Amino acid sequence: MENIQERNIENELKTSYLTYAMSVNTNRAIPDVRDGLKPSTRRIIYAMGEINLTANRPYDKCAAVVGEVMKNFHPHGDGPIYGTLVGMAQPFNMRYPLIDGQGNFGSIDDDPAGAMRYTECRLTRIAAEMLTDIDKQVVDFQPNYKESLEEPKVLPGLLPNLLVNGTTGIGVGYLTRIPPHNLSEVIDALLGKLSDPDATSETLMEHILGPDFPTAGMIVGTRGIKDMYTTGKGSMIVRAKAIIERITTAGQPETEQEQIIITEIPYQVKKNRLLERMYQLVVDKTITGIRDIRDESDKDMRIVIELKRGEIAQVILNQLYKHTDMQTHFSASLLCLVDGLPKVLRLEDILHHYLGHRRDVVRRRTQFELARAERRNHILEGYLLALQNLEAIIELVQTAESPQAAEQQLQVTYQLSEQQAREILTMTLRQLTGLERQRIHDEYTEILDRIAEFRAILASETLITDIIRTELETLKETYGNARRTEITSEIKEFEVEDFYC
């Protein structure tokens, strides 16, 4: 009996843990392949869109946004919500920030952001592309946690955010770490995939050279990049960018003194911690050729490392690469939710799922527009019939006992729908003028053309593809910019002689 009870308890614990694990992975930690967002990020963007906190509106307090998100969509405490919001506003964290922040949102030195009651925010212009057409029934909605409102299961996501901004998430037994990319390159790859649906990851790499980090830096070699795109997992060496300068003194012959200027550091490396590590290496005499280290950064990164006379800068630089985070390894795992299940995807798979989502959005948007146009066409047909039989309809209305009776007589006499009859009864004298009559005729003709266009789109995958292509090209023209991260040739492991003069 005791053994049976123990087994039952063990089974219940296993079931509960699996339920918890699945909830964490699907509802918190792993992004959806379609819009590239985790639930917390998606809810922040949607909530800000709902209160019209867009790029063309004034800033509002972050506390107001956090309260709105927590009240309606994400009941997990204000700290995690604000932390997510802050990360979305940091230009050193996101390649294309989704939040336009005003105030202290932290720094690359790992300084904390100001309290939410002091900082202000609104959506960036590019973030609004994530919400395009959301009011046209292009995505499915679900009840919020208290079933008082509905929230989208996924955003329309015109911006290919999964690759463009990347993400990191740690679930139960799963890790996703997707690096950010250049928008222009991603769109070029999507256009290539539209032209050739069978394009492989290797072919698409002609368009996407590799990750493009917001802090720039250098990716050393392409082997890790190829592994990431073809298998879904790969490790890349990321280096700080440094230049070597020779110091000259005015009025004196050129000396043999050099200095190293660091202008870019690897992604997600904190500058103050990097400097602390350098100082410690000098104190511990691990590196003996450094005379001074200065942080001269303002808006642009500039760390100056002055060397002792006679030291060779390249040797010191090699030592810094080896002993500090001036050289790091970025281990990528392209893990996403596909139909609610975690899967590691190749580059071609990610682009395929994104384009599939956009096809669904365009198709549903067209169906929505078609239904709206057909409803308006139905009303205009009633107007035109009324104008053709104006005197008889006026007499019918004047002799009717009540508006309800007039409505019923119109439906019976002219085979009108209830809606058409009601709209005719609400026509004003202004609409009977010659100019208004012509406007109704013109609108009717235009509506018929639009209905034909919408039906043609729904009947043709080629036309849907053309729409997607045009939208992507416009997105690239509006927001595309140059690559920041340089990709250099492979390097060998450091040899002993690399560290000595």
Helices and strands as residue ranges (DSSP letters): H 2-24, I 25-29, H 39-50, E 60-61, H 62-72, H 78-89, E 99-102, E 120-123, H 125-128, G 129-131, G 134-136, E 141-143, E 150-152, H 161-165, E 167-170, E 175-178, H 183-195, H 201-204, E 218-220, H 223-231, E 233-239, E 241-246, E 258-264, H 271-283, E 290-295, E 303-307, H 313-323, E 327-333, E 335-338, E 341-344, H 347-388, H 390-399, H 403-414, H 418-425, G 429-432, H 434-458, H 461-479, E 486-488, G 496-499
